[in-house]
Amino acid sequence: VREPDGLAMSSRNMYLAPADRTAAACLYRGLCTARGLFAEGERAAGAITAACRDVIAAEPRARIDYVTAADAATLREFRDEERLTGRAVLAVAVRFGTARLIDNVLLEP
């Protein structure tokens, strides 16, 4: 379940300062950017995670812990040089102030 700006609803959101709350909307933008690439046929794990990371990293308040793609059934992480096959999960963990937010989207062929 998401807030109107796309941020995942979470009890952690209460720890966000107003400026961090606004900045955190970059998580969903990054995930959507990567999901769009996947929908257009991109399957290189490195390209998909880099697209998401680039959107998030453009937000100065964001401190990325990880951006990763994993097999949806096994949760085995894909290496950058691998191609996504079947269903995959794109997951992120990013810090804004004292809050560490996590989010993900399912990538389905």
N, CA and C atoms as an extended XYZ file, in Angstrom:
327
Properties=species:S:1:pos:R:3:atomname:S:1:resname:S:1:resid:I:1 pbc="F F F"
N         0.856       -1.166        0.000 N   VAL     1
C         0.000        0.000        0.000 CA  VAL     1
C         0.904        1.232        0.000 C   VAL     1
N         0.539        2.223       -0.801 N   ARG     2
C         1.387        3.402       -0.968 CA  ARG     2
C         0.648        4.688       -0.609 C   ARG     2
N         1.446        5.673       -0.218 N   GLU     3
C         0.936        7.031        0.009 CA  GLU     3
C         0.640        7.636       -1.367 C   GLU     3
N        -0.082        8.754       -1.434 N   PRO     4
C        -0.389        9.370       -2.732 CA  PRO     4
C         0.841        9.705       -3.585 C   PRO     4
N         1.983       10.002       -2.957 N   ASP     5
C         3.193       10.324       -3.723 CA  ASP     5
C         4.011        9.083       -4.081 C   ASP     5
N         3.501        7.885       -3.746 N   GLY     6
C         4.178        6.647       -4.088 CA  GLY     6
C         4.987        6.035       -2.964 C   GLY     6
N         5.277        6.772       -1.914 N   LEU     7
C         6.049        6.226       -0.799 CA  LEU     7
C         5.271        5.096       -0.136 C   LEU     7
N         5.944        3.983        0.114 N   ALA     8
C         5.289        2.852        0.761 CA  ALA     8
C         4.834        3.255        2.159 C   ALA     8
N         3.620        2.856        2.526 N   MET     9
C         3.134        3.140        3.874 CA  MET     9
C         3.939        2.306        4.860 C   MET     9
N         4.464        2.965        5.881 N   SER    10
C         5.301        2.291        6.858 CA  SER    10
C         5.334        3.108        8.139 C   SER    10
N         5.474        2.417        9.258 N   SER    11
C         5.624        3.123       10.528 CA  SER    11
C         6.938        3.894       10.565 C   SER    11
N         7.893        3.513        9.729 N   ARG    12
C         9.179        4.226        9.677 CA  ARG    12
C         9.030        5.644        9.127 C   ARG    12
N         7.978        5.884        8.361 N   ASN    13
C         7.791        7.209        7.766 CA  ASN    13
C         7.644        8.288        8.827 C   ASN    13
N         7.194        7.921       10.020 N   MET    14
C         7.017        8.917       11.077 CA  MET    14
C         8.360        9.486       11.559 C   MET    14
N         9.453        8.808       11.255 N   TYR    15
C        10.779        9.283       11.660 CA  TYR    15
C        11.382       10.250       10.643 C   TYR    15
N        10.683       10.503        9.557 N   LEU    16
C        11.187       11.392        8.520 CA  LEU    16
C        10.876       12.846        8.841 C   LEU    16
N        11.891       13.697        8.756 N   ALA    17
C        11.669       15.138        8.837 CA  ALA    17
C        10.899       15.537        7.572 C   ALA    17
N        10.179       16.652        7.593 N   PRO    18
C         9.393       17.035        6.417 CA  PRO    18
C        10.188       17.054        5.112 C   PRO    18
N        11.407       17.582        5.129 N   ALA    19
C        12.218       17.625        3.901 CA  ALA    19
C        12.612       16.218        3.457 C   ALA    19
N        12.895       15.342        4.428 N   ASP    20
C        13.240       13.963        4.099 CA  ASP    20
C        12.022       13.217        3.556 C   ASP    20
N        10.875       13.526        4.084 N   ARG    21
C         9.636       12.882        3.614 CA  ARG    21
C         9.401       13.221        2.148 C   ARG    21
N         9.603       14.467        1.795 N   THR    22
C         9.459       14.881        0.401 CA  THR    22
C        10.514       14.209       -0.469 C   THR    22
N        11.742       14.171        0.010 N   ALA    23
C        12.843       13.576       -0.748 CA  ALA    23
C        12.638       12.076       -0.958 C   ALA    23
N        12.029       11.404       -0.001 N   ALA    24
C        11.867        9.948       -0.060 CA  ALA    24
C        10.992        9.481       -1.222 C   ALA    24
N        10.254       10.383       -1.821 N   ALA    25
C         9.442       10.011       -2.989 CA  ALA    25
C        10.323        9.528       -4.141 C   ALA    25
N        11.620        9.809       -4.084 N   CYS    26
C        12.531        9.348       -5.131 CA  CYS    26
C        12.627        7.825       -5.168 C   CYS    26
N        12.324        7.147       -4.071 N   LEU    27
C        12.382        5.682       -4.070 CA  LEU    27
C        11.434        5.102       -5.109 C   LEU    27
N        10.196        5.532       -5.050 N   TYR    28
C         9.207        4.995       -5.979 CA  TYR    28
C         9.497        5.429       -7.415 C   TYR    28
N         9.987        6.656       -7.588 N   ARG    29
C        10.356        7.105       -8.932 CA  ARG    29
C        11.459        6.218       -9.507 C   ARG    29
N        12.441        5.886       -8.688 N   GLY    30
C        13.520        5.018       -9.140 CA  GLY    30
C        13.031        3.622       -9.474 C   GLY    30
N        12.191        3.073       -8.617 N   LEU    31
C        11.631        1.743       -8.874 CA  LEU    31
C        10.789        1.742      -10.143 C   LEU    31
N        10.005        2.782      -10.342 N   CYS    32
C         9.160        2.867      -11.541 CA  CYS    32
C        10.000        3.037      -12.803 C   CYS    32
N        11.079        3.787      -12.716 N   THR    33
C        11.971        3.945      -13.859 CA  THR    33
C        12.530        2.587      -14.274 C   THR    33
N        13.002        1.821      -13.311 N   ALA    34
C        13.554        0.498      -13.594 CA  ALA    34
C        12.482       -0.446      -14.113 C   ALA    34
N        11.301       -0.389      -13.525 N   ARG    35
C        10.199       -1.247      -13.980 CA  ARG    35
C         9.826       -0.898      -15.425 C   ARG    35
N         9.888        0.368      -15.771 N   GLY    36
C         9.613        0.780      -17.147 CA  GLY    36
C        10.631        0.210      -18.120 C   GLY    36
N        11.897        0.235      -17.752 N   LEU    37
C        12.934       -0.363      -18.603 CA  LEU    37
C        12.666       -1.851      -18.807 C   LEU    37
N        12.314       -2.531      -17.724 N   PHE    38
C        12.020       -3.956      -17.806 CA  PHE    38
C        10.833       -4.198      -18.738 C   PHE    38
N         9.797       -3.378      -18.618 N   ALA    39
C         8.609       -3.516      -19.468 CA  ALA    39
C         8.950       -3.286      -20.939 C   ALA    39
N         9.953       -2.451      -21.191 N   GLU    40
C        10.382       -2.175      -22.566 CA  GLU    40
C        11.310       -3.250      -23.116 C   GLU    40
N        11.660       -4.256      -22.285 N   GLY    41
C        12.469       -5.371      -22.758 CA  GLY    41
C        13.873       -5.469      -22.207 C   GLY    41
N        14.303       -4.494      -21.412 N   GLU    42
C        15.648       -4.566      -20.817 CA  GLU    42
C        15.686       -5.728      -19.825 C   GLU    42
N        16.734       -6.554      -19.912 N   ARG    43
C        16.868       -7.688      -18.997 CA  ARG    43
C        18.211       -7.730      -18.294 C   ARG    43
N        19.123       -6.823      -18.621 N   ALA    44
C        20.426       -6.791      -17.961 CA  ALA    44
C        20.246       -6.286      -16.528 C   ALA    44
N        20.594       -7.130      -15.569 N   ALA    45
C        20.416       -6.761      -14.156 CA  ALA    45
C        21.137       -5.461      -13.834 C   ALA    45
N        22.356       -5.308      -14.344 N   GLY    46
C        23.128       -4.103      -14.064 CA  GLY    46
C        22.484       -2.837      -14.594 C   GLY    46
N        21.899       -2.909      -15.779 N   ALA    47
C        21.250       -1.735      -16.366 CA  ALA    47
C        19.996       -1.352      -15.578 C   ALA    47
N        19.257       -2.351      -15.153 N   ILE    48
C        18.013       -2.090      -14.416 CA  ILE    48
C        18.311       -1.501      -13.042 C   ILE    48
N        19.258       -2.108      -12.316 N   THR    49
C        19.569       -1.574      -10.991 CA  THR    49
C        20.244       -0.201      -11.093 C   THR    49
N        21.065        0.004      -12.118 N   ALA    50
C        21.720        1.304      -12.288 CA  ALA    50
C        20.707        2.404      -12.560 C   ALA    50
N        19.681        2.105      -13.347 N   ALA    51
C        18.652        3.111      -13.641 CA  ALA    51
C        17.943        3.536      -12.363 C   ALA    51
N        17.609        2.571      -11.533 N   CYS    52
C        16.951        2.870      -10.257 CA  CYS    52
C        17.895        3.662       -9.358 C   CYS    52
N        19.125        3.197       -9.248 N   ARG    53
C        20.120        3.852       -8.393 CA  ARG    53
C        20.357        5.294       -8.832 C   ARG    53
N        20.416        5.535      -10.124 N   ASP    54
C        20.670        6.887      -10.629 CA  ASP    54
C        19.575        7.863      -10.222 C   ASP    54
N        18.318        7.420      -10.294 N   VAL    55
C        17.207        8.290       -9.903 CA  VAL    55
C        17.290        8.610       -8.413 C   VAL    55
N        17.544        7.599       -7.605 N   ILE    56
C        17.617        7.811       -6.152 CA  ILE    56
C        18.831        8.660       -5.791 C   ILE    56
N        19.972        8.367       -6.398 N   ALA    57
C        21.211        9.087       -6.083 CA  ALA    57
C        21.142       10.561       -6.468 C   ALA    57
N        20.251       10.914       -7.369 N   ALA    58
C        20.089       12.317       -7.755 CA  ALA    58
C        19.471       13.140       -6.628 C   ALA    58
N        18.896       12.485       -5.645 N   GLU    59
C        18.320       13.165       -4.480 CA  GLU    59
C        19.420       13.313       -3.421 C   GLU    59
N        19.856       14.545       -3.130 N   PRO    60
C        20.967       14.751       -2.192 CA  PRO    60
C        20.725       14.212       -0.780 C   PRO    60
N        19.495       14.110       -0.357 N   ARG    61
C        19.205       13.652        1.002 CA  ARG    61
C        19.240       12.123        1.128 C   ARG    61
N        19.283       11.429        0.014 N   ALA    62
C        19.248        9.963        0.010 CA  ALA    62
C        20.646        9.378        0.193 C   ALA    62
N        20.751        8.396        1.079 N   ARG    63
C        21.989        7.626        1.256 CA  ARG    63
C        21.649        6.159        0.991 C   ARG    63
N        22.053        5.668       -0.154 N   ILE    64
C        21.666        4.331       -0.596 CA  ILE    64
C        22.458        3.267        0.160 C   ILE    64
N        21.725        2.298        0.747 N   ASP    65
C        22.353        1.106        1.327 CA  ASP    65
C        22.487        0.034        0.247 C   ASP    65
N        21.407       -0.203       -0.484 N   TYR    66
C        21.493       -1.143       -1.603 CA  TYR    66
C        20.358       -0.943       -2.582 C   TYR    66
N        20.631       -1.353       -3.818 N   VAL    67
C        19.650       -1.492       -4.892 CA  VAL    67
C        19.990       -2.838       -5.515 C   VAL    67
N        19.057       -3.772       -5.499 N   THR    68
C        19.367       -5.109       -5.987 CA  THR    68
C        18.179       -5.731       -6.704 C   THR    68
N        18.492       -6.614       -7.624 N   ALA    69
C        17.467       -7.404       -8.312 CA  ALA    69
C        17.682       -8.859       -7.921 C   ALA    69
N        16.582       -9.551       -7.631 N   ALA    70
C        16.662      -10.945       -7.197 CA  ALA    70
C        15.566      -11.763       -7.855 C   ALA    70
N        15.821      -13.050       -7.994 N   ASP    71
C        14.816      -13.973       -8.507 CA  ASP    71
C        13.625      -13.958       -7.546 C   ASP    71
N        12.425      -13.804       -8.064 N   ALA    72
C        11.240      -13.682       -7.212 CA  ALA    72
C        10.936      -14.951       -6.432 C   ALA    72
N        11.286      -16.105       -6.961 N   ALA    73
C        10.985      -17.369       -6.286 CA  ALA    73
C        12.040      -17.742       -5.247 C   ALA    73
N        13.307      -17.511       -5.565 N   THR    74
C        14.383      -17.966       -4.680 CA  THR    74
C        15.046      -16.832       -3.899 C   THR    74
N        14.833      -15.606       -4.330 N   LEU    75
C        15.476      -14.400       -3.788 CA  LEU    75
C        16.993      -14.407       -3.962 C   LEU    75
N        17.486      -15.222       -4.887 N   ARG    76
C        18.902      -15.182       -5.232 CA  ARG    76
C        19.153      -13.897       -6.006 C   ARG    76
N        20.132      -13.120       -5.526 N   GLU    77
C        20.436      -11.847       -6.186 CA  GLU    77
C        21.143      -12.086       -7.510 C   GLU    77
N        20.759      -11.290       -8.494 N   PHE    78
C        21.416      -11.325       -9.792 CA  PHE    78
C        22.679      -10.475       -9.741 C   PHE    78
N        23.747      -10.953      -10.359 N   ARG    79
C        24.954      -10.146      -10.536 CA  ARG    79
C        24.698       -9.182      -11.693 C   ARG    79
N        25.437       -8.078      -11.712 N   ASP    80
C        25.223       -7.055      -12.744 CA  ASP    80
C        25.290       -7.613      -14.153 C   ASP    80
N        26.165       -8.576      -14.382 N   GLU    81
C        26.341       -9.103      -15.739 CA  GLU    81
C        25.286      -10.135      -16.126 C   GLU    81
N        24.426      -10.518      -15.204 N   GLU    82
C        23.389      -11.502      -15.499 CA  GLU    82
C        22.160      -10.855      -16.112 C   GLU    82
N        21.386      -11.684      -16.786 N   ARG    83
C        20.103      -11.252      -17.349 CA  ARG    83
C        18.982      -11.738      -16.439 C   ARG    83
N        17.979      -10.896      -16.269 N   LEU    84
C        16.818      -11.282      -15.478 CA  LEU    84
C        15.977      -12.257      -16.295 C   LEU    84
N        15.634      -13.359      -15.684 N   THR    85
C        14.808      -14.367      -16.348 CA  THR    85
C        13.585      -14.612      -15.482 C   THR    85
N        12.444      -14.672      -16.077 N   GLY    86
C        11.218      -14.873      -15.303 CA  GLY    86
C        10.906      -13.676      -14.428 C   GLY    86
N        10.237      -13.960      -13.329 N   ARG    87
C         9.851      -12.894      -12.390 CA  ARG    87
C        11.037      -12.517      -11.507 C   ARG    87
N        11.164      -11.235      -11.240 N   ALA    88
C        12.248      -10.736      -10.391 CA  ALA    88
C        11.695       -9.681       -9.439 C   ALA    88
N        12.414       -9.470       -8.358 N   VAL    89
C        12.081       -8.426       -7.389 CA  VAL    89
C        13.211       -7.409       -7.422 C   VAL    89
N        12.851       -6.157       -7.566 N   LEU    90
C        13.814       -5.064       -7.465 CA  LEU    90
C        13.609       -4.444       -6.087 C   LEU    90
N        14.646       -4.469       -5.260 N   ALA    91
C        14.526       -4.017       -3.867 CA  ALA    91
C        15.556       -2.936       -3.574 C   ALA    91
N        15.151       -1.994       -2.715 N   VAL    92
C        16.039       -0.901       -2.318 CA  VAL    92
C        15.963       -0.691       -0.812 C   VAL    92
N        17.065       -0.206       -0.254 N   ALA    93
C        17.109        0.284        1.121 CA  ALA    93
C        17.877        1.597        1.071 C   ALA    93
N        17.260        2.645        1.594 N   VAL    94
C        17.839        3.986        1.492 CA  VAL    94
C        17.592        4.721        2.801 C   VAL    94
N        18.577        5.451        3.253 N   ARG    95
C        18.451        6.240        4.489 CA  ARG    95
C        18.156        7.693        4.158 C   ARG    95
N        17.236        8.234        4.920 N   PHE    96
C        16.896        9.659        4.893 CA  PHE    96
C        16.913       10.108        6.341 C   PHE    96
N        17.864       10.961        6.697 N   GLY    97
C        17.996       11.334        8.101 CA  GLY    97
C        18.275       10.083        8.921 C   GLY    97
N        17.476        9.854        9.969 N   THR    98
C        17.680        8.686       10.833 CA  THR    98
C        16.863        7.473       10.397 C   THR    98
N        16.020        7.640        9.396 N   ALA    99
C        15.139        6.544        8.964 CA  ALA    99
C        15.764        5.764        7.813 C   ALA    99
N        15.652        4.444        7.904 N   ARG   100
C        16.071        3.565        6.808 CA  ARG   100
C        14.810        2.991        6.183 C   ARG   100
N        14.554        3.385        4.944 N   LEU   101
C        13.355        2.949        4.246 CA  LEU   101
C        13.699        1.827        3.278 C   LEU   101
N        12.806        0.850        3.192 N   ILE   102
C        12.956       -0.234        2.238 CA  ILE   102
C        11.722       -0.247        1.350 C   ILE   102
N        11.910       -0.689        0.110 N   ASP   103
C        10.797       -0.756       -0.835 CA  ASP   103
C        11.169       -1.742       -1.923 C   ASP   103
N        10.185       -2.175       -2.686 N   ASN   104
C        10.447       -3.106       -3.770 CA  ASN   104
C         9.295       -3.084       -4.746 C   ASN   104
N         9.578       -3.574       -5.947 N   VAL   105
C         8.550       -3.810       -6.966 CA  VAL   105
C         8.818       -5.157       -7.608 C   VAL   105
N         7.766       -5.775       -8.079 N   LEU   106
C         7.872       -7.031       -8.786 CA  LEU   106
C         8.025       -6.737      -10.271 C   LEU   106
N         8.980       -7.385      -10.897 N   LEU   107
C         9.206       -7.246      -12.331 CA  LEU   107
C         8.719       -8.545      -12.976 C   LEU   107
N         7.683       -8.441      -13.794 N   GLU   108
C         7.109       -9.620      -14.420 CA  GLU   108
C         7.146       -9.475      -15.931 C   GLU   108
N         7.649      -10.530      -16.623 N   PRO   109
C         7.685      -10.458      -18.090 CA  PRO   109
C         6.291      -10.363      -18.679 C   PRO   109
